[in-house]
């Protein structure tokens, strides 16, 4: 270990002490060593110690820039450094030297858990310009695979009892047939009862700006693996910000990332979009500033100003602003526009929908609520994919011409609006998601027999 690594390790030690993690490690480590003694008396190596302190990058940068840079640019090296430091404390300060040597670092499981302050999530420039660098991903969780088990580490030994490799040794990852002993090149044996097993979930993230093209499959989805404590409570349709790094084992042709932390965000005023007011709106407000209704009416006229005269289609514009204002409530208002101009209605709806937190154009090739399917011929695992209503949560789902939908699609849209939730059917039980999307559609045929079931 060179002088730079020693300096960085000292900074890491100071950070862990300042956050109280060293005290936690001392308490947990003492109990762990006692359990290991009992396991060794039975001829077993014993389980790995799991130590996962959360490192706040914002605080860390004020304490040690070199350590902060290592966590951002080389997260795998920072994780290995944390592992070695934990083993050193366990062996030197907690009396574990008689049980472990400096080469037994795999007995310590230290997954890197990093976080940023909420105010710094947008400020940090974490880009995908390096295969090793930390990446900040923000988007909508569009699908996930049901939780599955993975092997963190395994215990092996050499078949040859006289070989130095006959001693039990913990190795990272799962064991594979044909692995040879380092000393005598004899095939090794695994001790299945000593596997260290965790849980992982593979998810797909869609960027917010790509929702309009997500239905057509033209946007680039990002696959991220969430392991152990980060794999719980994932919900499709939620907006999520993830600090992640390249995964050790790639699951797809594209680069698969592994999460180091996650933050689920909710709709807030700071996330709403701002638009410049025209001269007409300002003049109207100054003339009738004591009338809230006049102000709202003037704002409604602002929609589609580049394609319609100022006073045209007042009712349509007014109902669009009311529907946008209802977003974030328990039951957002849907919108059905009746008229002969389909193209004009579609264009003004798309223009106004861009002011919402999310906007998505539903296509016939996409599901409405969502779907569950088998995952890669695996009978136990399944993949849950979000449909248009779930992806458009806290925003607008543009359905287009109502008469162009199939009867099954019309029934599902109306059912979701009436019941207040979208349903995804799973093999065991259905998943219900609160209806948080405003459904916008238009219709040109004024047949009363056709419109009656739509309105009712």
N, C-alpha and C positions, 0 to 999 in steps of 0.2 A: 504493500500500500504506500503510495507516494505522499509527499507533504501536502499536496492539494486535497487528496482524499481524506487525510487525517484532519485537516482544517475543516472540511465540509462535515465530516462525521462529528467533530466537536460542536459545530453549529447545530446539527441535528439533535445532539444530546441536550443542548441548552434549550432548544425549542420544546422538546418533549418534557423537560423539567418545568418550563414556564407554564405549560398547559396542564400540568398535573398527570401526564401519562406515565411518568416514571413511578409514581406512587401506585398507580393501577397495575403496572407491570410487576412491581415488587409483591403486591398482594396475590395477583394471579399466578406469578412464577413460583412462589413458595408452595401453593397448592398443587401446581403442576408437577414440581419436583417430587413431592410426596407421592403423587399418583404414579409417577414413572418408577420410583423405587419398588412399589408393589408389583408393577408390570414386569420389571426386570427379574424379580424373584421367581416369576413364573416362566422365564425364558422368552419373554416377548420384548420387542423394542419399545412399544408404547405409542400412543397417538401423538400427533404433532400439536404444538402449542399455537393457537390462533391469536395473533396480536395485530389489531387493525386500528391504529390511531388515525384520526382525521386531521390532515395537515391543511390549514388555511393558507392558501397561497398569498392572499393579501397581507396577512400578518407576517408570513415568512419573508416576504420581499423586504420588509422594513428591518428584519434582523440579519439576514444573510442573502445577498444577491447571488453569490455562487451556488448556494444550495437551491435557491428559487429557480435559477437557470437550469440546474440539473433536473429538477422535477418537471419543468416544462419541456425541455429539449431532449432529455434522456430519462423518461420515467422508469424504464426497466432497470437502469443503473441505480436510480434513487431507491427503488424497492429492494434491490440487492443490498444496498448500503444499510437500509433499515433492518434487514434480516440479519446481517453480520453484527450490527450494534446490539440487537436484541439478544443474540446468542452470547455475545461478550458479557453483557450484564448478567445473563442467566448463569454463566459459568464462573465469572470472577467475583460477583457481588452477592449471589444468592446460593453459593455452595454447590453449583452444578458441574464443576470441573471433573469430579469423579465419575460423572455419568456421560458427559459429552466432551468431544474434542472440537478443535476449531474447524474441522472438516464436516461436522454434523449440522450444518446450517439448515439442511432440509427438514430437520425436526421442528423448525420454526416456520410458521406460515404467516407472512406479513403482506397481505394484499394492499396495494397503494390506494389510499382514500384521500382524495384532494378536493378542495372546495374553494370557492371565491365568494367574496362579499357580494350581496345583491347589486350594489351600485357599481361594482367593477366587472360584472358579467359582460356588459357591452363594451367596456373600455379596453379589456385585454385583447390584443390582436393575436389570437391563436388560430393559425391557418394551417391547411393541409399542404405544407410545402416541404415536409420531411416525413420519411417513413417511420421515424422514431418519435417524432414530436407529439406533444399533447395537443388535442384538438377540442375546440368548443363547438358543439352541435346544438342547434335549436330548431325544433320543428314539431310536427304532430305525430304521435305514435299511431301508425296506421295498421300494424299487425303484430302479433306475437305468437310464439310457439309455446305450448304448455310446458311447465317446468320439467326438467329432466336432470338426472344425476350425472355428475362428471367426477373423475378421479383427480384430486389435487396432487396426491403423492402415493407411492406404493413402496413396499418393503421387499427387498430381494436378497438372495445370498447365492453363493457359488455351490454347485452340486458337489464339488470336490471338498470333502471335509478337512483336508490338510492344507488347502489353499488359504492365504490371508483373506481372500474375498469370501470365505465361508461365514464370516461374521455378518449379522443382519445389518442392512444399510438401507436408509430411506432415500428414495429418488423422486424428483419432481415428475409429475405427469403419470400416465398409466403405463403399466408393464406391457410389453409386446413379446410375442414368441420369437425366439432366436437371438435375444439379447445375450451377449457373451461377457464373461468375466474379464475384468481389466488385467488380471494377473496371469491366469492360465488359459484364457480363451475358451473355457468350458461354458456351456449354456447355463444361464442362471435360472433359479427358481423363484417364484413369487409367493409371498405369504398373504393369501386373500383376506384373512381375518384382520390384517393390519392396514388395510387400505384406508386412506383419508378421503372421504367422499363429501362433495358439496352439491349445491343445486344451482342450475343456470337456466336462463331464459333468453332466447334469441328474438329480438324485436326489429321492426323496420320503422325508420323515421323518415317522414316526408317534410321538406322545407315548406314554411308557410307560403312563400311566394310561388311554390310549385303546385299548389292544390288545384288550380284551374286546369293544369295539364296532367294531373295525377290520374284522372279517369282514363285518359287516352294512353297512359303508360309511357309518356314522353319525358317525364321528369326522372332525375336520378335519385333513387331511394338509397338510404344508408342503413346498413345492417350493423347492429350493436349487440354485444353479448353482455347481459347483466348477471353477475354471479353473487351467490350467497345472500348477504343482507340487502343488496341492491335489487334483487330479483323479486321482492315482495311488493304487492300493491300496484302493479303496472296495469293501466287501464287504457284501452284504445280510445282514440279521440282526444286525449288530453295533450296539452301543450307542455313540452318537456325540454329542459336545457341540460345537456350532459357534457361533462368533462371526460374525455376518453383517450385511449392510446391504441395503437395497433395490437391486435390480438396475437398471441403466440401461435395459435392454430387457426388457419384460415378455413372458413366454412363455405366460401362462395368464390366464384371467379374474381369478383371485385374485392377490394380491401374490406375486411371485417374488423370492426373496432371493439375494444373492451372498455366498459364503463368504469371510471374511477370515482364518480359521484353523479348525483342527479338532483334536479330541482324541478318540481311540477309547478307551473305558473298558472294563475287564474286571471281572468279578464279584469283589467283595472283601467281607470281613467288615463293613466300614463301610456297605455297601449293603444288608445283610440287615435284615429288619424285626423289630422288637421287640414282644412281646406281654406284657401284665401277667399274672402268675401268680395263680391262684385260691388260696383258703385250703386246698383239698384237696391241691393240688400242694405247697404249702409244708409242710403237715403231713406228707405222705408223705415228702418229702425229709428233714425233720428226724428222722423216725423211722428211715429207712433211708439215711442219708447216706453210708454206706460201700458201698452197693450201686449201681453205675452202672446196672444193669438196672432196678432199681426206679425210679430217677429218670427214665429214658427212658420207662418204662411210664406213669409219672404224667404226663409231658409229653404222651404220646400221648392220654391221656384228656382232655386240655385241648381237643382238636379237637372242634368241634361241640358244645361244652358248652351252648350256648343252645338246641339242638334235640334233644339226646339225654341220657338219664340218664348219670350218671358212669361206670358200669361196663358200658355197652352197646356192642356192636360193637368189642370190644377188638382183634381181629385186623385189622379194617379200619383203625382208627386207628393201630395200631402200624406197619402197612405203609406208611401215608402218611408218617409221620415218617421211616421208613427211606428212602423215595423222595426226600423233601426233603433228607435229609442227603447223598444221593449226588449232588446237583446240583453242578456244577463239576468232577466227575470225568470220566474219559475215556468211560465208559459209564454214564450215569444210569439208575436202575432204573425200568422201566415198572410199571404197576399195573393189574390186572384184578380187579374186585370182582364176586363171584357172589352173587346173592340175589334175592329176590322184590320188594323195595321199590325200584323204579327212581327214584322221586321223592326218597326219602330219601337214596339213594346219590348222586344228582346234587347235592343240596343240601350234603351234608357234604363232597363233593369240591371244590365251588366255594368253600366256606368255608375249607378247608385250603389250597387253591391260592393264595389271596390272600397267604399268608405267604411265597411264593416270590418270587424276584427279578422274574420275569415270569409272568403267567398269561394264557392265551388260550383262548377257547372256539371250537373248530373248527365251522364251518358247511358245509353241503353246497355253498354257492355259492363257497366259497374252495378254492384248490388245497391239496394236502397238502404237497408239497415246494416247488413254485414253477413258474413258467411263463415262457417267452420269447415275445414277440410283436413284430410289426413296429411301428415307431414312425412314426405319421403318414404312411403311404404311402411311407416311405423304405425302399428296398430294401437299403441298406447298414447302417443303424442298426437296432437292436432294443432293446426294453425288457425287462429282467429283473425279475420281481416275485417277492417272497418268499412262500412258502406258510406254512401254520400251523406246521409243524415248525421252519422257519427263524426265524419271528418269535418263537417260544416258546423260543429258545435260552437256556440257563441258567435255565429255568423249567419250567412245567407246561403241557402241551397237553391240554386237556379235550376228549375225543372224544365223550363222552356214551354213549348206548346202542349197544353194539357190533352188535347185531342190526339196527339201523336203517341201518347203512352199506351201500353197494353193494359188490359183490365186488371191483371194481377198487380201491376205497378201502381195503378190508381188506388186499388184497395189498400195496399201496404202504406202508401203515403197518407191516406185519409185515416187509417187505423192509428198510425204513429201520432198524428196531430190530435186526434180525439182522445187517445189514452194517455198521451203525455210522455211516452217513452218508445224507443226503438228496440226491437227484439232480434237477437241473434241466437239461432237454434244450435245448441251443442248436443253431443251424443247423450249426456246425462241429464242436463237441465238447461233451459234457455237463459241467456244473459240479457238483462234489461238495462238500457242506458237512458237516462233522462233526456227528454226531447228539448234540446237547447238551441236548435237551428230554426231560423225563419224560412219557411218554404215559400218561394216566389214562383208563380206560374201565370200564364196568360192563355186566353181562349178567344177565338174569333167567331165561332158558331154560337148563335144566340138561341139555340133550340131549348125550350123550357124543359122538355122531358130529359134532356141530357144534363142540364145544369142543376136540376133539382137535387139529385143525390150528391153532387159536388158541394152545394151550399149547405145542405142538411148534414 
